[in-house]
Amino acid sequence: MNGIIVIDKENGYTSFDVVAKMRRICGEKKIGHTGTLDPMATGVLPILIGNATKAQSLLPESDKEYEATFSFGITTDTLDITGKVLSQTESNVKSEDLEAVLPQFRGDIMQLPPMYSAVSKDGVRLYELARKGLVTEREARPITVYKLDLLNFDEQLQSAKILVKCSKGTYIRSICDDIGQALGCGAVMTSLRRVTACGYTLDDAITLEKAKELSENGMLEEYLRLTESVFACYPSVKVTEAQAVRFKNGGGLMLSRTDVDDNSENGAYYRVYNSSDVFLGLGYVNKEKEELSVKKQF
């Protein structure tokens, strides 16, 4: 089995738990995922199966979209509800107060990664230090928040729900915490659901339970997406059979013999197909050699 199955991850599972369960469900050893979700998070988790695992190191820098809920008046060491409570206070945030601070967190901003994160500091993961009760200086990193919409706010419960579309490396719990700090009362993320990742949405996803049921009935492959679908953001080029043989053998293709845009930047990726529309792999523009060189064969 080769391709991608999009799983709707449940609360309580790590991304590696999902991979382990999919190995048993599919009967395949070569399985990976496209990006970690915290155990408390749910939603879109594309699973790479068989030959598709070759794509893991080549995934495009795709934007992700999340729905998150958070409560005011409380802070924790993990910035989410699973952590140790650091402070609790009575909050009285109004809807207009919340709307007024949201623009601060839209667009190109700098974000300080949380201590409980996989970011490395001097070769050590921050979460390893955090588990020892240590706090170290961290450098804020540039991120982009393309969309930050308030979906719901319960003034009585002091609880809000937001929709965030953001760049890779964005921590949603940090956004929730920063909003709480901006309003002077603190906030903690209480749930997180990824609704879009790698170009896939919740409409594309199935649960682990559903995947197991489909597998037992011999129908799982109906939900198997083509490997190249994860590279849908890249342009495609069709080559002749002779060129296809050369590509399979690792040889580059002369730019003048393909439909590659002559104005393409050096290093730009293309999906390469043979004359029968079979996906051969990824090529990249090599201006120095004036050819489309092989990046990865599939």
Wavefront OBJ file of the C-alpha trace (Angstrom):
o trace
v 0.000 0.000 0.000
v 1.464 3.336 -1.088
v -0.119 6.742 -0.523
v -1.643 8.984 2.127
v -4.540 8.417 4.496
v -5.746 11.465 6.395
v -6.615 10.626 9.985
v -8.829 12.690 12.279
v -6.702 12.284 15.404
v -8.489 11.798 18.701
v -7.720 13.479 22.015
v -5.176 11.606 24.125
v -3.163 10.045 21.304
v 0.309 11.202 20.333
v 1.114 11.397 16.639
v 3.414 8.390 17.136
v 0.516 6.467 18.711
v -1.456 7.026 15.515
v 1.471 5.835 13.392
v 1.798 2.679 15.508
v -1.918 1.907 15.217
v -1.886 2.514 11.467
v 1.017 0.079 11.095
v -1.171 -2.642 12.579
v -4.259 -1.589 10.643
v -2.486 -1.426 7.274
v -0.004 -4.227 7.858
v 2.742 -1.884 6.642
v 6.057 -1.189 8.387
v 6.909 1.972 6.462
v 4.553 4.591 7.906
v 5.118 8.171 9.009
v 3.225 11.420 9.604
v 3.472 14.930 8.207
v 3.588 16.964 11.414
v 3.201 16.432 15.138
v -0.012 17.164 16.991
v 0.052 17.402 20.795
v -1.817 14.611 22.620
v -4.671 16.942 23.630
v -5.070 18.202 20.057
v -7.426 16.594 17.553
v -7.950 16.847 13.833
v -6.113 16.521 10.548
v -3.042 14.266 10.646
v -1.952 12.993 7.201
v -0.316 9.555 7.435
v 2.313 8.570 4.853
v 2.227 4.896 3.886
v 4.789 2.785 2.041
v 6.511 4.623 -0.782
v 4.885 7.888 0.356
v 7.231 8.028 3.362
v 9.852 9.333 0.925
v 7.888 12.589 0.934
v 8.394 13.192 4.658
v 11.563 15.283 4.282
v 10.196 17.167 1.259
v 6.851 18.408 2.534
v 5.990 21.895 1.270
v 5.847 24.764 3.753
v 2.054 24.658 3.918
v -0.136 26.829 6.117
v -2.269 25.231 8.803
v -5.662 26.135 10.218
v -6.902 25.521 13.751
v -9.921 26.028 15.959
v -8.961 26.646 19.578
v -10.832 27.382 22.783
v -9.310 29.095 25.791
v -10.377 30.387 29.190
v -9.399 33.627 30.884
v -8.182 34.014 34.462
v -5.830 31.032 34.571
v -2.266 30.264 33.462
v -0.283 27.005 33.413
v 3.310 25.995 32.763
v 2.373 24.277 29.484
v 0.062 27.120 28.365
v -2.751 24.583 28.028
v -5.214 23.028 30.463
v -3.087 19.878 30.921
v -0.320 21.765 32.728
v 0.440 22.786 36.303
v -1.607 25.820 37.345
v 0.619 28.838 37.938
v -2.013 31.478 38.643
v -5.750 31.933 38.963
v -7.604 35.190 39.123
v -11.091 36.479 38.540
v -11.441 37.898 35.047
v -14.054 40.184 33.627
v -13.169 40.400 29.931
v -15.771 41.969 27.671
v -16.301 40.989 24.049
v -15.179 44.416 22.876
v -11.999 44.118 24.987
v -11.118 40.849 23.298
v -11.846 42.121 19.802
v -9.677 45.171 20.509
v -6.494 43.148 21.193
v -6.815 40.554 18.419
v -5.256 42.792 15.713
v -1.975 42.628 17.678
v -1.728 38.942 16.790
v -2.508 39.120 13.077
v 0.019 39.374 10.259
v 3.787 39.041 10.583
v 4.599 38.900 14.275
v 7.302 37.613 16.613
v 6.401 34.723 18.901
v 8.274 33.336 21.901
v 8.160 29.507 21.781
v 6.796 27.916 24.977
v 9.101 25.998 27.323
v 7.044 22.880 26.679
v 7.962 22.628 22.994
v 10.333 20.665 20.762
v 12.421 23.746 19.989
v 16.118 23.131 20.734
v 18.310 25.317 22.922
v 22.030 24.472 22.883
v 21.182 21.021 21.560
v 18.549 20.280 24.198
v 14.788 20.238 23.612
v 13.014 22.909 25.641
v 10.489 20.409 26.990
v 13.350 18.375 28.484
v 14.429 21.421 30.493
v 10.835 22.267 31.403
v 10.254 18.785 32.829
v 13.178 19.431 35.184
v 11.535 22.640 36.316
v 13.996 24.811 34.418
v 13.212 27.950 32.451
v 15.738 29.285 29.944
v 15.966 32.345 27.764
v 14.408 31.876 24.342
v 14.526 33.919 21.191
v 11.277 35.090 19.643
v 10.761 33.740 16.122
v 8.939 35.285 13.148
v 5.582 33.718 12.282
v 2.642 34.780 10.151
v -0.975 34.696 11.265
v -3.024 35.034 8.099
v -6.364 34.832 9.857
v -7.468 35.211 13.472
v -11.236 35.275 13.851
v -13.277 35.233 17.040
v -15.869 32.483 16.556
v -17.494 32.655 19.948
v -17.139 34.346 23.325
v -19.046 33.412 26.483
v -18.765 36.401 28.785
v -20.247 34.518 31.734
v -17.863 31.569 31.452
v -14.995 33.803 30.296
v -14.289 31.368 27.486
v -13.530 32.093 23.820
v -13.160 30.156 20.574
v -10.954 31.358 17.733
v -10.081 30.274 14.194
v -6.402 30.667 13.313
v -4.746 30.224 9.927
v -1.000 30.426 10.354
v 2.444 29.572 9.062
v 4.544 26.600 10.092
v 6.072 26.868 13.568
v 3.179 28.788 15.132
v 2.125 27.759 18.638
v -1.595 28.335 19.113
v -1.347 27.964 22.906
v 1.182 30.790 22.890
v -1.304 32.974 21.024
v -3.948 32.177 23.664
v -1.490 32.939 26.461
v -0.390 36.187 24.802
v -4.008 37.302 24.410
v -4.532 36.671 28.123
v -1.421 38.680 28.967
v -2.557 41.527 26.724
v -5.834 41.656 28.658
v -4.048 41.481 32.022
v -5.797 38.365 33.328
v -3.988 35.428 31.758
v -5.502 32.662 29.611
v -5.062 28.960 28.987
v -5.901 26.901 25.919
v -8.553 24.287 26.697
v -8.908 22.548 23.314
v -7.258 22.530 19.907
v -8.508 21.094 16.628
v -6.499 21.205 13.411
v -8.935 21.648 10.549
v -6.444 22.025 7.675
v -2.911 20.703 7.105
v -0.815 19.910 3.995
v -3.750 20.910 1.819
v -6.116 18.385 3.459
v -9.186 19.228 5.530
v -11.433 17.443 8.009
v -13.645 16.450 5.068
v -10.736 14.320 3.850
v -10.161 12.644 7.221
v -11.359 9.446 8.872
v -10.954 8.242 12.451
v -8.689 5.373 13.481
v -11.783 3.347 14.304
v -13.133 3.954 10.794
v -9.764 3.046 9.275
v -9.750 -0.250 11.191
v -13.305 -1.037 10.076
v -12.482 -0.261 6.437
v -9.329 -2.367 6.589
v -11.228 -5.355 7.978
v -13.684 -5.042 5.087
v -10.934 -4.629 2.485
v -12.052 -1.082 1.674
v -9.300 1.064 3.206
v -7.553 1.667 -0.112
v -10.634 3.580 -1.274
v -9.502 6.318 1.140
v -5.875 6.155 0.023
v -4.759 9.403 -1.593
v -2.050 9.571 -4.206
v 1.421 10.392 -2.897
v 1.743 13.359 -5.248
v -1.340 14.979 -3.713
v 0.857 16.287 -0.905
v 2.833 18.188 -3.567
v -0.254 19.693 -5.207
v 1.054 23.215 -4.598
v 3.913 22.622 -7.051
v 3.458 22.944 -10.830
v 3.631 19.785 -12.947
v 5.491 18.859 -16.086
v 4.882 15.934 -18.465
v 7.880 14.323 -20.164
v 8.358 11.927 -23.055
v 9.002 8.230 -22.496
v 12.687 8.707 -23.327
v 12.919 11.534 -20.801
v 11.052 9.412 -18.254
v 13.680 6.669 -18.586
v 16.441 9.242 -18.122
v 14.691 10.705 -15.063
v 14.297 7.224 -13.511
v 18.014 6.680 -14.029
v 18.800 9.903 -12.180
v 19.554 12.025 -15.201
v 18.482 15.616 -15.594
v 16.137 16.856 -18.291
v 17.115 19.778 -20.499
v 14.909 22.742 -19.680
v 14.317 23.420 -23.379
v 12.841 19.919 -23.752
v 10.230 20.312 -21.069
v 7.345 22.617 -20.330
v 9.189 24.106 -17.366
v 8.769 27.852 -17.116
v 12.020 29.475 -18.230
v 11.483 32.131 -15.570
v 11.365 29.573 -12.744
v 13.665 30.321 -9.837
v 16.693 28.132 -9.288
v 15.656 25.245 -7.004
v 11.947 25.490 -7.801
v 10.190 22.123 -7.537
v 8.084 20.440 -10.223
v 5.966 17.291 -10.168
v 7.211 15.096 -13.010
v 4.853 12.762 -14.915
v 5.412 10.461 -17.878
v 3.254 10.536 -21.010
v 0.762 8.183 -19.320
v 0.326 10.587 -16.382
v 2.228 8.326 -13.981
v 3.962 10.304 -11.209
v 7.727 9.818 -11.437
v 8.884 12.123 -8.650
v 10.032 15.645 -7.890
v 12.450 17.577 -10.041
v 14.055 20.919 -9.339
v 15.262 23.674 -11.629
v 19.052 23.651 -11.872
v 19.912 26.897 -13.654
v 23.653 26.150 -13.598
v 23.182 22.976 -15.657
v 20.153 24.368 -17.486
v 18.157 21.286 -16.624
v 15.421 19.854 -14.446
v 17.395 17.711 -12.005
v 16.055 14.814 -9.976
v 15.157 15.698 -6.389
v 13.365 12.492 -5.402
v 11.997 9.536 -7.347
v 8.802 7.784 -6.288
l 1 2 3 4 5 6 7 8 9 10 11 12 13 14 15 16 17 18 19 20 21 22 23 24 25 26 27 28 29 30 31 32 33 34 35 36 37 38 39 40 41 42 43 44 45 46 47 48 49 50 51 52 53 54 55 56 57 58 59 60 61 62 63 64 65 66 67 68 69 70 71 72 73 74 75 76 77 78 79 80 81 82 83 84 85 86 87 88 89 90 91 92 93 94 95 96 97 98 99 100 101 102 103 104 105 106 107 108 109 110 111 112 113 114 115 116 117 118 119 120 121 122 123 124 125 126 127 128 129 130 131 132 133 134 135 136 137 138 139 140 141 142 143 144 145 146 147 148 149 150 151 152 153 154 155 156 157 158 159 160 161 162 163 164 165 166 167 168 169 170 171 172 173 174 175 176 177 178 179 180 181 182 183 184 185 186 187 188 189 190 191 192 193 194 195 196 197 198 199 200 201 202 203 204 205 206 207 208 209 210 211 212 213 214 215 216 217 218 219 220 221 222 223 224 225 226 227 228 229 230 231 232 233 234 235 236 237 238 239 240 241 242 243 244 245 246 247 248 249 250 251 252 253 254 255 256 257 258 259 260 261 262 263 264 265 266 267 268 269 270 271 272 273 274 275 276 277 278 279 280 281 282 283 284 285 286 287 288 289 290 291 292 293 294 295 296 297 298
